Amino acid sequence: MLKTKTKKKKYKKGYIICIIIISILLISNIYLMYNYKNLDKEDKVIEEVLFTKTEDKYNNEKKYYATISYKKFKTLYKSNQITTIAVIDNTSNTHEKFKELVNKMAYYKSTKIHLLELNKLSRKNEIEFYDLDERLPSLESNYIITISNNKIISITTFENTDLNKVIEGLGE
């Protein structure tokens, strides 16, 4: 008789422990679902630049290119459309001049240019970016790539000493 009573007590303790664990997991799942729903409700800032010919004069203060994240870059890389992306690294000493060049190219050539800043990428995304093509790791910063269908079609590099000449030539 004693053996059956102790088994029932062990089973009761086991049931109680299982109920406590299940209730803790249920409460944590409800909490995580609530937080996840609140994240989706946050306003997401999406920068959209319209690229149309304009009769206005060039304005140094206005941005004629669009800055993109790596996630947007990946979607553009996989798409069938031909896309021009300026790749810049803010550690170079000519990054401001290169941004000015990209801005003028977007304005004067009425080209839709996206700007990808490598210093804002995570280490994982930066490695993934350089693995896209064997030519990318050998390049220095500040270059323009043209992409389509998971391929880099062209890479345009600029000599840092000639950036001023190219910028002046665009305004003519």
C-alpha positions as CSV (number, residue, x, y, z in Angstrom):
1,M,0.0,0.0,0.0
2,L,2.7,2.5,0.8
3,K,4.4,2.0,-2.6
4,T,1.3,3.1,-4.6
5,K,0.8,6.2,-2.5
6,T,4.4,7.4,-3.1
7,K,4.0,6.8,-6.8
8,K,1.0,9.0,-6.9
9,K,2.8,11.7,-5.0
10,K,5.7,11.6,-7.5
11,Y,3.3,11.8,-10.4
12,K,1.5,14.7,-8.8
13,K,4.9,16.5,-8.3
14,G,5.8,15.8,-11.9
15,Y,2.4,17.1,-13.2
16,I,2.8,20.3,-11.1
17,I,6.4,20.8,-12.5
18,C,5.1,20.2,-16.1
19,I,2.2,22.6,-15.6
20,I,4.6,25.3,-14.3
21,I,7.0,24.9,-17.2
22,I,4.2,25.0,-19.8
23,S,2.7,28.1,-18.2
24,I,6.1,29.9,-18.2
25,L,6.6,29.0,-21.8
26,L,3.1,30.1,-22.7
27,I,3.6,33.4,-21.0
28,S,6.9,34.0,-22.6
29,N,5.5,33.2,-26.1
30,I,2.6,35.7,-25.5
31,Y,5.1,38.3,-24.4
32,L,7.3,37.8,-27.5
33,M,4.3,37.9,-29.9
34,Y,3.2,41.2,-28.3
35,N,6.7,42.6,-28.8
36,Y,6.9,41.3,-32.4
37,K,3.6,43.0,-33.3
38,N,4.8,46.3,-31.8
39,L,7.9,46.2,-33.9
40,D,5.9,45.9,-37.1
41,K,3.9,49.0,-36.1
42,E,7.0,51.2,-36.0
43,D,7.3,53.8,-38.8
44,K,9.9,52.7,-41.2
45,V,11.7,55.6,-43.0
46,I,12.1,54.8,-46.7
47,E,14.1,57.3,-48.7
48,E,12.8,57.6,-52.2
49,V,14.3,59.8,-54.8
50,L,12.5,60.5,-58.0
51,F,14.7,60.6,-61.1
52,T,13.3,62.9,-63.7
53,K,14.8,65.5,-65.9
54,T,14.6,68.9,-64.3
55,E,14.9,72.3,-65.7
56,D,16.2,73.7,-62.4
57,K,19.9,74.5,-61.9
58,Y,22.1,72.0,-60.0
59,N,21.9,72.5,-56.3
60,N,24.8,71.3,-54.2
61,E,22.6,70.9,-51.1
62,K,20.1,68.6,-52.8
63,K,20.6,64.8,-53.1
64,Y,19.9,63.4,-56.5
65,Y,21.0,59.8,-55.6
66,A,19.4,57.3,-53.2
67,T,21.2,55.8,-50.3
68,I,20.4,52.1,-49.9
69,S,20.9,49.4,-47.3
70,Y,22.5,46.0,-48.0
71,K,19.1,44.3,-47.9
72,K,17.9,46.6,-50.7
73,F,21.2,46.0,-52.6
74,K,20.6,42.2,-52.5
75,T,17.1,42.6,-54.0
76,L,18.5,44.9,-56.7
77,Y,21.3,42.4,-57.3
78,K,18.8,39.6,-57.9
79,S,16.4,41.6,-60.1
80,N,16.4,41.5,-63.9
81,Q,16.7,45.3,-64.1
82,I,20.0,47.0,-64.8
83,T,20.9,49.0,-61.8
84,T,23.8,51.5,-61.2
85,I,25.3,51.5,-57.7
86,A,28.0,53.7,-56.3
87,V,30.0,51.9,-53.7
88,I,31.7,54.2,-51.2
89,D,33.8,53.7,-48.1
90,N,33.9,56.6,-45.7
91,T,37.4,55.7,-44.5
92,S,38.9,57.0,-47.8
93,N,40.0,60.6,-47.8
94,T,38.1,61.4,-51.1
95,H,34.7,60.1,-50.1
96,E,33.1,63.6,-50.0
97,K,34.4,64.3,-53.6
98,F,33.1,61.0,-54.8
99,K,29.7,61.7,-53.3
100,E,29.7,65.0,-55.1
101,L,30.6,63.2,-58.3
102,V,27.8,60.7,-57.9
103,N,25.4,63.5,-57.1
104,K,26.4,65.4,-60.3
105,M,26.2,62.2,-62.4
106,A,22.7,61.5,-61.2
107,Y,21.6,65.1,-62.0
108,Y,23.4,65.8,-65.3
109,K,23.0,62.4,-66.8
110,S,19.5,61.9,-65.4
111,T,20.6,58.5,-64.1
112,K,19.1,56.6,-61.2
113,I,22.1,55.9,-59.0
114,H,22.0,54.2,-55.6
115,L,24.7,54.7,-53.0
116,L,25.9,51.8,-50.9
117,E,28.1,52.7,-47.9
118,L,30.5,49.9,-47.0
119,N,31.3,51.2,-43.6
120,K,27.7,50.9,-42.5
121,L,27.6,47.2,-43.3
122,S,28.0,44.5,-40.7
123,R,31.1,42.3,-41.0
124,K,29.0,39.4,-42.3
125,N,27.4,41.6,-45.0
126,E,30.7,43.1,-46.0
127,I,32.2,39.6,-46.5
128,E,29.1,38.5,-48.4
129,F,29.4,41.7,-50.6
130,Y,33.1,41.0,-51.5
131,D,32.3,37.4,-52.3
132,L,29.8,38.4,-55.0
133,D,32.6,38.9,-57.6
134,E,36.4,38.0,-57.5
135,R,37.2,41.6,-58.7
136,L,35.7,43.4,-55.7
137,P,38.3,42.6,-53.0
138,S,41.1,43.9,-55.2
139,L,39.4,47.3,-55.7
140,E,40.0,50.3,-53.5
141,S,37.0,52.3,-52.3
142,N,34.9,54.7,-54.4
143,Y,33.7,52.9,-57.5
144,I,30.5,52.4,-59.5
145,I,29.1,49.0,-60.4
146,T,26.3,48.0,-62.7
147,I,24.4,44.9,-61.8
148,S,21.7,42.7,-63.2
149,N,20.6,39.0,-62.8
150,N,23.0,38.1,-60.0
151,K,26.0,39.5,-62.0
152,I,28.1,42.5,-61.9
153,I,28.1,43.7,-65.5
154,S,30.6,46.5,-65.2
155,I,32.9,48.2,-62.7
156,T,33.9,51.8,-63.1
157,T,36.8,53.1,-61.0
158,F,38.2,56.6,-60.7
159,E,41.7,57.9,-60.0
160,N,41.5,59.9,-56.8
161,T,43.7,62.6,-58.4
162,D,41.3,63.0,-61.3
163,L,38.0,63.3,-59.4
164,N,38.0,67.1,-59.7
165,K,38.5,67.0,-63.5
166,V,35.6,64.5,-63.9
167,I,33.3,66.7,-61.6
168,E,34.1,69.8,-63.6
169,G,33.5,68.0,-66.9
170,L,30.0,66.9,-65.8
171,G,28.8,70.5,-65.3
172,E,29.6,71.5,-68.9
